[in-house]
Amino acid sequence: MHVTRIDEAPEYVAPNHFDMRCLRLQGREAGPAVQLWLGLSIIEPGGHTLLDPSPMEKHYVVLEGELTLVGEVEGAAPERAVLRPLDTCRYAPGEKRQLINHTDRAARVLLAMPLHPPAP
């Protein structure tokens, strides 16, 4: 068993993430993991990510607040959804994704994603 206390979770900087605090809860520098890692993002009012693709599948769970999520698959129109506490979203590998906090309260979102991209 490996426990990470929230006040000891390592902070990391994610590219193209603005007005956000990102914490590693399990995996990578937070401890051992074989298949996936967990993170917590605290997204301040006006905080956002750019609309970027990732080779990794990503799963989000909104824990607190409200977030607008945008997804775009090559050749298709972007999709938008507003997520509230305990709403979830999955982005496929290669799908462009964006998170935006349009509210006046911080939002907290749990992220789960694999340690390595899928095999070709």
N, C-alpha and C positions, 0 to 999 in steps of 0.2 A: 504494500500500500504506500502511496506517495501523496502527501497532503501539501497543498500550497495555501497558505493563509493569505487573504486578500491584501493585507498590509505588507506582505513580503513578496507579492507577485512582481516579477521583473517588468519594467516598462520597456517598450520598444517603439521605434519610429518606423512607421509604414510610409512608403513613398506615395505622394499624391493624396494624402489625408491631411485635412486642414481643420484647426480648432477641435482636435480630438486628442484624447489620452488613451493609449492602447496598452493593455496589460496582458501578459502571458500567464494563463492560469495553470495549464498542464502542457507538457511537451516542450521541445526545444530547450531554451535556457531555464525554463521552469521545472524541468525534471524529465525523467525517462518516459518515452512513448514509442510505440512500434508503428502505429498506423495513422494517428491523427494528433492534432494539437487543438487546444481550446484557448480562446482569448476573450477579453472583455474590452469593448470600446465605449468610452464615455464621450459623447458627441455634444459639444456645447451648442447653444442657439446659434444658428448660421453655419455651424460646422458641416463639412461635407467631404466627399471623395470626388475625384474626377471620374468621368465615365470611361473606364479602362477595362480591357479584357484581362483574364487571368487563365493560365493553363490548369488551374486547380478548381475542383468543385468546392463550393462554399455554402455553408448553411448558417443562417442567422436566426436568432430568437430575440425579439425585443423584450427586454425585462422591465423597462421603465420608460415612460415618455412616448413620443410618437416620431416616426421616421417616414420619410418618403423614399421609396426604393425605385430605381429605374433599372430596367434590363433591356439589352438590345442584342439580338442575334443577327449575324451578318445577313443582309438582304431583307430584313423585316423591320417594321416600324417599332420604335421603342415602346415598352410597356411601363406603366407607372402603377404603384400601389402604395397606399398609406397603411403602415403597420402600427399597431398599438400593443400594449403588454400581452405577451404570450402568443402573438401572431408570429409566424415563421415564414422564411423564404429560402429557396434553394436556387443557386446559380449554377448552371452547367459549366464544365470546362470550356474555355474560349468565349463564353458569353460576356459581353460588356456589362459592368455593374457600377451603380452609383448609389450612395447613401446621402441623404440631405436632411438636416434638422431645420425645418421651417418654423419651429415653435419658439417660445420664449423660455423654455425649460430644457435642461440637459436631458439627453436620452442615453440609456444604457442598453447595449446589445451584446449578446453572447455570440461568438463566432466559433464554428467547428469546421476544420478543413484537414485534408490529408497532409502528411508530411512530404509526400513526393507526388509529382504529376502522374497521371495515368500512363501506363505503358503504351507505346505506339501500336 
